[in-house]
């Protein structure tokens, strides 16, 4: 798992995309070429937090295991231990699911 081999710095998080359904509610199967990349993911690892103006570290609001929604163009795609992941800043996360 990426969290043991890679630790993001500051207010960054490592996210694993959660795959979406391959067919619509009406039963139409969506080919891979027409599918958009999901904007939902699971946090794999988190940084220690950003520093405020006084230099104090402010912890992140998310933790490993949280399911999140993020912006369509958020993050940088990376491959860690053969797994496709995203690294993004906490500010790119729109919210926690559940």
Legacy VTK file of the C-alpha trace (Angstrom):
# vtk DataFile Version 3.0
C-alpha trace
ASCII
DATASET POLYDATA
POINTS 98 float
0.000 0.000 0.000
1.229 3.476 -0.850
0.857 4.868 2.672
3.821 2.809 3.936
6.155 3.787 1.083
5.147 7.392 0.435
4.164 10.180 2.826
2.897 13.431 1.326
4.230 16.696 2.722
2.336 19.552 4.373
-1.338 19.813 3.309
-1.180 17.231 0.519
-3.064 13.934 0.391
-2.693 10.756 -1.674
-5.979 9.573 -3.204
-7.022 6.320 -4.884
-9.829 6.838 -7.399
-13.019 4.866 -6.765
-14.334 3.315 -9.967
-17.811 4.271 -11.119
-20.545 1.956 -12.368
-20.090 0.665 -15.929
-23.767 1.049 -16.774
-26.451 3.669 -16.318
-29.559 3.324 -14.150
-31.483 2.466 -17.318
-29.145 -0.484 -17.999
-27.079 1.059 -20.818
-23.482 -0.176 -20.673
-20.935 2.636 -20.975
-17.780 1.725 -22.941
-14.440 2.546 -21.291
-13.664 5.146 -23.958
-16.785 7.170 -23.082
-16.413 7.026 -19.296
-15.134 10.068 -17.454
-12.608 9.554 -14.716
-14.407 9.412 -11.373
-14.234 12.398 -9.093
-14.633 10.254 -6.019
-11.784 8.635 -4.165
-10.413 7.170 -0.976
-7.600 8.844 0.913
-4.556 6.587 1.191
-2.174 8.910 3.064
-2.137 12.457 4.446
0.591 14.989 5.171
1.254 16.439 8.602
-0.582 19.699 7.868
0.053 23.246 6.705
1.669 25.951 8.810
-0.342 29.009 9.775
1.060 32.555 9.895
2.589 31.989 13.324
4.350 28.798 12.154
2.070 26.402 14.040
1.162 23.199 12.160
-2.584 22.951 11.468
-3.722 19.328 11.067
-5.818 18.304 8.056
-9.591 17.735 8.293
-9.307 14.432 6.386
-7.655 11.145 7.307
-6.624 7.918 5.588
-9.691 5.847 4.714
-12.043 8.833 4.150
-14.092 8.774 0.929
-14.002 12.158 -0.735
-15.233 14.170 -3.721
-12.719 16.300 -5.594
-12.675 18.627 -8.588
-12.523 17.225 -12.104
-9.020 18.557 -12.794
-7.674 18.225 -9.246
-4.405 16.619 -8.355
-1.388 15.209 -10.122
-1.513 11.631 -11.366
1.360 9.470 -10.126
2.215 5.779 -10.066
3.417 4.463 -6.701
4.263 0.751 -6.327
2.509 0.109 -9.654
-0.757 1.723 -8.515
-2.254 4.804 -10.209
-2.897 7.444 -7.533
-3.468 11.196 -7.258
-1.612 13.686 -5.091
-3.570 16.843 -4.315
-3.789 19.634 -1.782
-6.491 19.450 0.836
-8.026 22.614 -0.668
-8.871 20.609 -3.844
-11.165 18.324 -1.826
-14.815 19.375 -1.976
-16.052 17.187 0.855
-16.115 13.888 2.710
-18.756 11.274 1.795
-20.569 9.639 4.688
LINES 1 99
98 0 1 2 3 4 5 6 7 8 9 10 11 12 13 14 15 16 17 18 19 20 21 22 23 24 25 26 27 28 29 30 31 32 33 34 35 36 37 38 39 40 41 42 43 44 45 46 47 48 49 50 51 52 53 54 55 56 57 58 59 60 61 62 63 64 65 66 67 68 69 70 71 72 73 74 75 76 77 78 79 80 81 82 83 84 85 86 87 88 89 90 91 92 93 94 95 96 97
